[in-house]
Every structure is written in C-alpha cells, then in structure tokens.
Amino acid sequence: MSEAAPGPKQMSTPRALWALSRPKGMLFVSILPMIGFAYAYWDHGCEDATLAPFGKMALLALVWAVPHAGTMWLNAGLDRDDKPTLFGDSVPVPAHIGWYAYPTFVFSIGLAFSLSIGLGVCVVLCTILSILYSHPKTAWKAHAWGGPFVNAAGYGALSPLGGFFLAGYAPTIRGAVVLAVAVTWITTAYFAAQAFQEDEDRERGYRTLVVTRGAAFTLRLTRGLFWVAGGSTLALAALGWFPRVVLVALPGFLWVDRLIAQWQREPKGGDESWARRFFLRMFWVAISVLVCVSVDYSWTRTETGRPGGLATASGHFEKRACE
C-alpha cells in the first residue's frame, strides 16, 4: 500500500498567517500599482528631482501588500489546500481566518483615501472583488469566468490605475491602450496559474475553466492570450508608442512560447512546477526589457532633451505640466 501524501505542517498562527499571505506573490502584486505610477511620469515626460515620488511608491506598495495578505487569507479559508500551491507549500489554516483578513482591507482603504480619492476608489473596488472572489457565499473563483474577471479587473486594470491616479496626471490615448494590454497580460497569467489545478478544483467542487474545459483547452487559451499580449506589446513598439528597443523582447517571447508548447504535452497540465517556470521566464524577459528601456531613457534624454514617453517615435502626446 502506498503512503498517503503528507498534509499541511503544523505551525503557530503567526507563522501560518505569514506563509498563507504568499510573500512571493505579494512582491508581484505590490509592483502593479507602482508600474501605473511610474508609467504616468514616463507618459508625460515628467521628471522630479525630489524624493517625493519614491515615498509615494513605498506607500503604494504598502497599500497593495497589506490587503494582498487579507485576500490570500480569505482564499486559503475557502480552498483549504493540502497540496503545494504556485507560491508556496500547504499550511494549516487558522480558525476564523476572516477575522485577520478584513482589518487589512480597512487599513488599506483608509491609507489609500488619505493619499488620493482615485486611489481610494480603486482600493475599495479591489476589496469588493477580493470578497466576491473568496467568500464562501459568493466564491467567484469557483466559476469559469468569475475568477478571470476578478483577476483581470483587479490586477490588470484597478491596480495600475490606482498608481496612475496617485501620480495625478491627465490620461492619454496611449495610456488607455497600454491598460488594455496590461489586462491581457494579467489574464494570460491567471490561466497559466490555473492550468495544473484540474484535479484539485474538481475535488473542491469548483466549476473553473480547467474543470469544465480541461487543462489542454486552458493551456491553448493561455498560449493564445500570450501572443495577443506579446504581439500587442511588440506592435506598440514598432509603431513608436513604446521605445522601439522593446522589440528586443521577441526572442524572449519565443523562449516563453517554447515552454508553453512543452507544457501542453503534459497530461492534465502537469504540476505547479510548469507554472513556476512560466512565471520565472516571464520575469527574466520583463527584467531584460526594463534594463533596455532604462538605457534608452537615459540616452534619449541626453541626446534629444525629451524624456520618457515624449522621446518615442510617436510619443508626442499632449503634455501636462509636471508640477
């Protein structure tokens, strides 16, 4: 007789809460509003020699990191994982975990409104989505399209918008297009994170897409969305809405696509290691693009005197005063 799989390790409540907050995912989530904040400065070609923007970015990270922990705690209370997850091992879920979760939302909403009304509205909407996603009476994460909607709206749209609103600059057509591309990237990531969970979701009684349509379909959708997102990013670079140096990402996208193609051959989407490799490759591609864009930013500012988004080939959108 084979041995049963080991269950969650016993640990103290503080350690369990920290583990269930999924710190690795917290880092990613905290970056999303900072991207929106930095993009607002870049899009308008604004520079600030003070430390104020860095202080605001630190507060943005806090505004998103704290309720991320609460969201993960509600999610853990619903899922009751007894197997490794994408961002960590299974750990025991403390009793009445919602008591720990909801104060994180209150804290974040209060801090957000003290910084900006627009930011506060985004945090309120994200909080509502978090509760709808993981509360047992709604459990949108258990539905084929409820889960994708929450992630696309919360992580893809509201998170970067919160940072953009805090920056306080006027929206542009380019910003709206970039936001749509960001939503596509987040939706791609969501389905990639779900593709290996068919058996677990079925055991929980969920009706997620991977349960209703299978891992093979979920990975085909992931791959299709990946090329919509990647193709849109490269097209914006070719048009000159992004720095054309972004086109160096093409080999990286092919590298990621090769992994997805290999992943598609795994029965039932393989295990969480495939999703981890996907996100790791995406991370390195993003870092390489960021380095190239930073070098391009420094060069164009020196050579043309036009910083940020104003220096792209088609970047002459109406500039608002940066004060």
C-alpha positions as CSV (number, residue, x, y, z in Angstrom):
1,M,0.0,0.0,0.0
2,S,1.4,3.4,-1.0
3,E,1.9,6.0,1.7
4,A,-0.6,8.9,1.9
5,A,0.6,12.3,0.8
6,P,1.7,14.4,3.8
7,G,-0.8,17.0,4.9
8,P,0.0,20.6,5.9
9,K,2.8,21.0,8.5
10,Q,1.7,22.2,11.9
11,M,2.9,25.7,12.9
12,S,2.0,28.7,15.1
13,T,-0.7,31.1,13.9
14,P,1.6,34.0,13.1
15,R,3.9,31.7,11.0
16,A,0.8,30.2,9.3
17,L,-0.6,33.6,8.5
18,W,2.7,34.7,7.1
19,A,3.0,31.6,4.9
20,L,-0.6,31.9,3.8
21,S,0.0,35.6,2.8
22,R,2.1,34.1,-0.1
23,P,5.1,36.6,0.2
24,K,6.4,35.8,-3.3
25,G,3.0,36.7,-4.8
26,M,2.9,39.8,-2.5
27,L,6.0,41.2,-4.2
28,F,4.4,40.9,-7.7
29,V,1.1,42.4,-6.6
30,S,2.9,45.4,-4.9
31,I,4.7,46.2,-8.1
32,L,1.5,46.6,-10.2
33,P,0.3,50.0,-8.8
34,M,3.9,51.2,-8.9
35,I,4.0,50.4,-12.6
36,G,0.9,52.6,-13.1
37,F,2.5,55.4,-11.1
38,A,5.8,55.2,-12.9
39,Y,4.0,55.0,-16.3
40,A,2.2,58.3,-15.6
41,Y,5.5,60.0,-15.1
42,W,7.0,58.4,-18.2
43,D,4.0,59.0,-20.5
44,H,4.1,62.7,-19.8
45,G,7.8,63.0,-19.9
46,C,7.9,64.2,-16.3
47,E,10.9,64.2,-14.0
48,D,11.1,65.0,-10.3
49,A,14.4,65.6,-8.6
50,T,12.8,65.3,-5.1
51,L,12.3,62.1,-3.1
52,A,8.5,62.6,-3.0
53,P,7.7,60.1,-5.9
54,F,9.8,57.4,-4.1
55,G,7.9,57.9,-0.9
56,K,4.6,57.7,-2.7
57,M,5.7,54.5,-4.4
58,A,6.6,53.0,-1.0
59,L,3.1,53.8,0.3
60,L,1.6,52.3,-2.8
61,A,3.4,49.1,-2.2
62,L,2.0,49.1,1.4
63,V,-1.5,49.9,0.2
64,W,-1.4,46.8,-2.0
65,A,0.7,44.4,0.1
66,V,-1.4,44.6,3.2
67,P,-4.8,43.7,1.6
68,H,-3.0,41.1,-0.6
69,A,-2.3,39.2,2.7
70,G,-6.0,39.5,3.6
71,T,-7.1,38.4,0.1
72,M,-4.8,35.3,0.4
73,W,-6.2,34.5,3.9
74,L,-9.8,34.6,2.6
75,N,-8.7,32.5,-0.3
76,A,-7.0,30.0,2.0
77,G,-10.1,29.7,4.1
78,L,-12.1,28.8,1.0
79,D,-9.6,26.4,-0.7
80,R,-8.1,24.6,2.4
81,D,-5.2,23.4,0.3
82,D,-3.5,20.2,1.2
83,K,-1.0,20.2,-1.7
84,P,1.7,22.6,-2.8
85,T,0.5,25.8,-4.5
86,L,2.1,28.1,-7.1
87,F,3.5,30.4,-4.5
88,G,4.2,28.1,-1.5
89,D,3.5,24.9,0.4
90,S,0.2,24.0,2.0
91,V,0.0,25.1,5.7
92,P,-2.8,24.8,8.3
93,V,-5.5,27.4,8.1
94,P,-6.1,29.2,11.4
95,A,-9.6,29.2,12.8
96,H,-11.7,32.2,11.9
97,I,-9.1,33.4,9.4
98,G,-11.5,36.1,8.1
99,W,-11.1,37.9,11.4
100,Y,-7.5,38.6,10.3
101,A,-8.4,39.3,6.7
102,Y,-11.0,42.1,7.0
103,P,-8.9,44.5,9.1
104,T,-6.3,44.5,6.3
105,F,-8.9,45.9,3.9
106,V,-10.0,48.6,6.3
107,F,-6.4,49.7,6.9
108,S,-5.6,49.8,3.1
109,I,-8.8,51.8,2.3
110,G,-8.1,54.4,4.9
111,L,-4.5,54.8,3.8
112,A,-5.5,55.0,0.2
113,F,-8.1,57.7,0.6
114,S,-5.5,59.7,2.7
115,L,-3.3,59.7,-0.4
116,S,-5.8,60.2,-3.3
117,I,-9.5,59.8,-3.9
118,G,-8.9,58.0,-7.1
119,L,-6.6,55.6,-5.4
120,G,-9.1,55.1,-2.6
121,V,-11.9,54.2,-5.1
122,C,-9.6,51.7,-6.8
123,V,-8.8,50.0,-3.4
124,V,-12.5,49.9,-2.5
125,L,-13.3,48.2,-5.8
126,C,-10.4,45.8,-5.3
127,T,-11.6,44.9,-1.8
128,I,-15.1,44.2,-3.1
129,L,-13.7,41.9,-5.8
130,S,-11.5,40.1,-3.3
131,I,-14.5,39.3,-1.1
132,L,-16.6,38.2,-4.1
133,Y,-13.7,36.0,-5.2
134,S,-13.2,34.1,-2.0
135,H,-16.1,34.5,0.3
136,P,-17.9,31.1,0.7
137,K,-21.3,32.7,-0.2
138,T,-20.1,34.1,-3.5
139,A,-16.9,32.2,-4.4
140,W,-16.4,33.7,-7.8
141,K,-13.1,31.9,-8.1
142,A,-15.0,28.7,-8.4
143,H,-16.7,29.8,-11.6
144,A,-15.3,29.5,-15.1
145,W,-15.4,33.3,-15.9
146,G,-15.9,34.8,-12.4
147,G,-12.2,34.1,-11.5
148,P,-10.8,35.5,-14.7
149,F,-12.9,38.7,-14.4
150,V,-11.8,39.4,-10.9
151,N,-8.1,39.0,-11.7
152,A,-8.4,41.0,-15.0
153,A,-10.3,43.8,-13.3
154,G,-8.4,43.8,-10.0
155,Y,-4.8,43.1,-11.0
156,G,-4.9,44.1,-14.7
157,A,-6.9,47.4,-14.5
158,L,-7.5,48.7,-11.0
159,S,-4.0,48.1,-9.6
160,P,-2.1,50.1,-12.2
161,L,-4.9,52.7,-12.3
162,G,-4.6,53.2,-8.6
163,G,-0.9,54.2,-9.1
164,F,-1.8,56.3,-12.1
165,F,-4.4,58.3,-10.2
166,L,-1.9,58.9,-7.3
167,A,0.5,60.4,-9.8
168,G,-2.2,62.9,-10.7
169,Y,-1.5,63.3,-14.5
170,A,-4.1,63.5,-17.2
171,P,-4.9,60.3,-19.1
172,T,-3.9,59.8,-22.7
173,I,-5.0,57.6,-25.6
174,R,-1.7,55.8,-25.3
175,G,-2.4,55.1,-21.6
176,A,-5.8,53.6,-22.3
177,V,-4.3,51.3,-25.0
178,V,-1.5,50.2,-22.6
179,L,-4.1,49.5,-19.9
180,A,-5.9,47.2,-22.3
181,V,-2.7,45.4,-23.0
182,A,-1.9,45.1,-19.3
183,V,-5.3,43.4,-18.7
184,T,-4.5,40.9,-21.4
185,W,-1.1,40.1,-19.7
186,I,-2.8,39.5,-16.4
187,T,-5.5,37.3,-17.9
188,T,-2.7,35.2,-19.5
189,A,-1.0,34.9,-16.2
190,Y,-4.3,33.8,-14.5
191,F,-5.0,31.0,-16.9
192,A,-1.3,29.8,-16.7
193,A,-1.6,29.7,-12.9
194,Q,-4.8,27.6,-13.2
195,A,-3.8,25.1,-15.8
196,F,-2.4,22.4,-13.5
197,Q,-5.2,22.6,-10.9
198,E,-7.8,20.5,-12.7
199,D,-7.9,17.7,-10.1
200,E,-7.7,20.0,-7.1
201,D,-10.5,22.2,-8.4
202,R,-12.7,19.2,-9.2
203,E,-12.2,17.8,-5.7
204,R,-13.3,21.1,-4.2
205,G,-16.5,21.1,-6.4
206,Y,-15.3,24.2,-8.3
207,R,-16.5,24.8,-11.9
208,T,-13.4,26.7,-13.1
209,L,-12.4,26.7,-16.8
210,V,-9.8,24.0,-16.2
211,V,-12.5,21.8,-14.8
212,T,-15.2,22.5,-17.4
213,R,-13.0,22.5,-20.4
214,G,-9.8,20.7,-19.3
215,A,-6.1,21.6,-19.0
216,A,-5.5,21.2,-22.7
217,F,-8.0,23.9,-23.5
218,T,-6.8,26.2,-20.7
219,L,-3.2,26.0,-22.0
220,R,-4.4,26.7,-25.6
221,L,-6.2,29.7,-24.3
222,T,-3.1,30.7,-22.3
223,R,-0.9,30.5,-25.3
224,G,-3.4,32.4,-27.5
225,L,-3.7,35.2,-24.9
226,F,0.1,35.2,-24.5
227,W,0.6,36.0,-28.2
228,V,-2.2,38.6,-28.2
229,A,-0.5,40.4,-25.2
230,G,3.1,39.9,-26.6
231,G,2.1,40.8,-30.2
232,S,0.3,44.0,-29.0
233,T,3.4,45.0,-27.0
234,L,5.7,44.5,-29.9
235,A,3.2,46.2,-32.3
236,L,3.2,49.3,-30.0
237,A,7.0,49.3,-30.0
238,A,7.0,49.0,-33.8
239,L,4.5,51.9,-34.1
240,G,6.7,54.0,-31.8
241,W,4.2,54.2,-28.9
242,F,6.8,52.3,-26.9
243,P,10.5,52.7,-27.2
244,R,11.5,50.5,-30.2
245,V,14.1,48.9,-28.1
246,V,11.2,46.8,-26.6
247,L,11.4,44.8,-29.9
248,V,14.4,43.0,-28.3
249,A,11.8,41.1,-26.3
250,L,10.8,39.0,-29.3
251,P,13.4,36.2,-28.7
252,G,12.3,36.2,-25.1
253,F,8.7,35.7,-26.1
254,L,9.7,32.8,-28.3
255,W,11.6,31.3,-25.3
256,V,8.4,31.5,-23.2
257,D,6.3,30.2,-26.0
258,R,8.5,27.1,-26.3
259,L,7.9,26.4,-22.7
260,I,4.1,26.6,-23.1
261,A,4.4,24.3,-26.1
262,Q,6.2,21.7,-24.0
263,W,3.7,22.3,-21.2
264,Q,0.8,21.5,-23.5
265,R,2.2,17.9,-23.8
266,E,1.9,17.2,-20.1
267,P,-1.2,15.2,-19.0
268,K,-3.7,17.3,-17.1
269,G,-1.4,20.3,-17.2
270,G,1.4,18.7,-15.3
271,D,2.1,20.2,-11.8
272,E,2.9,23.6,-10.3
273,S,6.5,23.4,-11.4
274,W,5.4,24.2,-15.0
275,A,3.6,27.3,-13.9
276,R,6.6,28.4,-11.8
277,R,8.9,28.0,-14.8
278,F,6.5,30.0,-16.9
279,F,6.5,32.9,-14.5
280,L,10.2,32.7,-14.0
281,R,10.8,33.0,-17.7
282,M,8.4,35.9,-17.9
283,F,10.2,37.6,-15.1
284,W,13.6,37.4,-16.9
285,V,12.1,38.7,-20.1
286,A,10.5,41.6,-18.2
287,I,13.8,42.4,-16.5
288,S,15.7,42.4,-19.7
289,V,13.1,44.7,-21.3
290,L,13.2,47.0,-18.3
291,V,17.0,47.3,-18.5
292,C,16.9,48.1,-22.2
293,V,14.2,50.7,-21.7
294,S,16.1,52.3,-18.9
295,V,19.2,52.6,-21.0
296,D,17.1,54.0,-23.9
297,Y,15.5,56.5,-21.5
298,S,18.9,57.8,-20.4
299,W,20.2,58.0,-23.9
300,T,17.2,59.8,-25.4
301,R,17.0,62.3,-22.5
302,T,20.7,63.2,-23.1
303,E,20.6,63.3,-26.9
304,T,17.2,64.8,-27.6
305,G,16.3,66.6,-24.4
306,R,12.8,64.9,-24.5
307,P,12.4,62.5,-21.5
308,G,10.3,59.4,-21.2
309,G,7.3,58.9,-23.4
310,L,7.9,62.2,-25.3
311,A,11.0,60.7,-26.8
312,T,9.4,57.7,-28.6
313,A,8.9,57.9,-32.3
314,S,5.2,58.5,-32.0
315,G,5.2,59.8,-28.4
316,H,4.2,63.4,-28.8
317,F,1.0,63.2,-26.9
318,E,-0.3,66.3,-25.2
319,K,1.9,67.1,-22.3
320,R,0.5,68.3,-19.0
321,A,2.6,70.4,-16.6
322,C,4.5,68.1,-14.3
323,E,4.3,70.2,-11.2
